[in-house]
Amino acid sequence: MIIDTHCHLDDKRYNDDLDEVLKNAKEKGVEKFIIPGADPESLTRAVEISERYEDVYFAVGVHPYDAENYNKAYLETFVSHPKCIAIGECGLDYYRLPETKEEIEAEKKMQKEVFIDQILWAKALKKPLIVHIRESSADCLTLLDEYAGEEGGVLHCYNADESLLKLADKNFYYGIGGVLTFKNARKLVNVYPKIPQDRLLIETDAPYLTPHPHRGQRNEPSYTTLVADKMSALSEISRDEMERCTTENALRLFGI
């Protein structure tokens, strides 16, 4: 089977057909789903979905774009839920920064403080992290190396920065999604073989980053099969073996 380790099923784009989306995924062999906690406003929706569907789990956290809205007291009300299996997605994102030097430094400082707090929180709870890294590899590597616990986590939508491969030794996994199928994904395709096979995870980031040949459409968990096909080809192993490997990795990391 396949586990989609990162799909935003709480997104409003699934409000009208979530049953069908999950049914389609199950028919393609996708058996379990993890909703990352990115937006506190949709967290209750994620919890409701996890309670309605046996094979859906969720995480609690704040995306770096929403760092200024970080309310740990609110998030703490959800972490004891039996379906909460991770902290995140959290991390650093320097793609969209303010214009002035002072504003940039203030933004980076805030993101780092919120990220560190969530890293330490995951460590205290003994839960893995779901980490978002965009144009911030050096700072993320420094913070994870210094503060992360033995539970490790996953580098969501792994950005092909080879410096991050050293985190495999700290029990971090690498989330591979639709980007691997893009024609312009040469860097990821070249780095992919260097990722230890026992550290690979499959994800969609649905409804975003839809794999080829469906780019431009809403992404959904059933498309993990396209990612698995590409991973299988690059790893030079069978699809069945790729599914077995990534499923064992996900079960081991998230304890589900």
N, C-alpha and C positions, 0 to 999 in steps of 0.2 A: 504494500500500500504506500501511499504518499501522504505526508503531513505538510500542509501549508502553514509554515511557521510564522507567517506575517501577512495577515489580510484584514483590511479595515471593514469588516462586515457591518459595523455600526454606522458606516457612512450612509447618508440619506439616499444615495443612488441605489441602495438595495431595499429601500423601504417597501417597494411594491412587489418584489419578486424574490425575496430571500429564500423562501421554500424551494423555488425552482432552481435557484443558483446552487444551493447545497445539494439538491437532488442530482443535478447535472454533474457536480463534482464527484459525488458518490459513485455515479455510474462510470466515471473515468478512473475510479480507484483511489480517490482522495478521501481519506477516512477521518482525519482529524484537522482541526483548524484553531489557530491562535490569533486573537484580536489584540493588537498592541494598544497600550494606553497612550494616546497622543494628545487628545483634546479632552480636558476634564468635563466639558459640557456634554459630550457623548458617552461618558463612562457608564452612566446608568443604563443606556441603551445596550452597551456591550455586556453588562451584567445580565440584563434581561434575556439577551440572545443566548448566553451561555447556560442560563437556567432552562431555556426552552429546548435546546438541542444538546443531547448527551455528549457529543463529540466536539463541542466548541468550548474553548478556554479563553481566558483573557489575562491581560497584564495591566498593571497600574503604573502610570508615569506621565511625564509632561515633555512633549516635544520642545526642542530648543527655541522654536519660533514662538512658543507660548510660555517661555521661561518667566516672563514678568507676571504671569498669572499663577505661578506655582503656589499651591496651598496644600502643604503636606498634611495638615490636620484633616482636611476634607478627604484626601486620598487614603489616609489611614483607616477610614471607615470601611474600605473595600478590601484591604489586603488579607484579612482573615477569611475571606470567602473561599470555600473549597475549590472553586474553579480559577482562582487567581494563582498563576504559576510563575510570574516573573515581574520584574520592575522595569518599566520603560514603555514606549521608546523614549529614551533620553540620550543626551549627547551634546554635540556642538555643531553648529551650522553657520559658517561664515560666508555663505553664498550671497545673502542679502544683508549688507551692513549699512549703517548710517553714512553720511557724507563726511563729517568732520572727524579729525583724529580723536578729539575728546569723546565724541559720541561713539566712535568705534571701540575705543578702549573700555568705555562704560558698558557697552553691549557685551563685549567678550567677557568682561569681569562678571557680569550678571549670569551669563550662560554657564561659565565655569563653576560659580558658586552653586547654582541649582543642580548642575551635573554631579558635582562632588557629593552633594547632599543625597542624591538618589543612589550613587554608588555605595556610599556608606550605609544607607538604608537597606539596600539589597544585601549587603554583607551582614548586617545585623539580623536580617530575616532569613538568611541562608537561602536566598532566591537568586536565580540567574538574572543577568541584565540583558535588555534588548537595546542595543546601542546604535544611535543615528550619527553618522560622521559624514559631513560634507565640507570640503575645502578646509578641513581642520584636523588633519591626520596627526600632525606633530603634537598638538596640544592634547588631543584625545589619548594618544599613546602614552604621553607623560602622566596624565591623570589616572588612566586605567592601571598603568604599571605601579603607580604609587599607592592607590587606594583600593583597587578591586580585591575581592575576596576569592577564596578557592572555588566558589561556585561558578565563576566565570560568566559566560553569557554568549551572545551572538552579535557579530557586527552585521547589522541589517544592511542589505543592499551593498555588500562589500564593494568598495570603490577601486579595487585593484592596486592600491598602494602597497608595494612590497614590504615597506617598513612595518606594516601592521601584522605581517605573518608571524612575527615573533610572539604575538599574543596567544598563539596556539599552545605555547608552553604554560600559559596561565589559564588554561581550560576555556579559551574562547573559540567559538565556531564562526563560520563564514556563510552568511545568507546569500544564496545565489538565486536570482530571479530573471525576469524577462529581458533585462539588459544584455544578458549573455547571448541572446538570439539576435541582437541588433547588428546591422551591417557595419556600424561604426564602433563596435565594441572590441577593437583589436587589442587594446591594453588588457582588458579583462580576460580575453581569450588567451593571451600570451601568459598571463600570470596564473590563470586557473590551474594548470598542471602542477604548480608549486604548492598548492593548498593540500595539506594532508587529507587523505580520503576520509579518515575518521573525524574530520572537522567540517565536513560539508553539510549544509542544510538547504532545503528547497523552500522558496517563498514566492509570493506574487507581488506583494505590496498593493494588492487589489483595493480600490479600482484604478490604481495608477500603474505605469510602466508595463503596459500590455505587451506581451511578446509578439514577435513576428510569427505568422503573417497577419495578426489582428491589430497591429498598431493603429491608434486613433480611435479604437473602440474601448468600451469599459472593460477593464480587466476583471477576472473572476478566478476562483480557485481551480476550476477545471483546467485552466491553461497551465497549471504546473506540469502537465504531461509534456508540453512543448519544451519546458525548461529541462525536465528530466531527460528528454531525447537528446538535447544538445550536450548536457553534462555527460551522458552515457557515451556519446561519440568522442568527446574530448578526453574522457578518462579511459577510453578503449576497453570498456566493460559492458556487459549486457544491461538492458533497461531494468530487468528484474534485479540484478545485483545492485544497480544504482538506487533503486527504490528501497531495497533491503538495508543498504548502508545508511542512507540519509534518514530512514525511519528509525533505525537503531540509535543514530546520533541524536535525533530530536527527543526520543523517549528518554535517553540517558541524561541529556541536558535539562529538560524541563520536568522530569520525574512524572510523566503521565503514562 
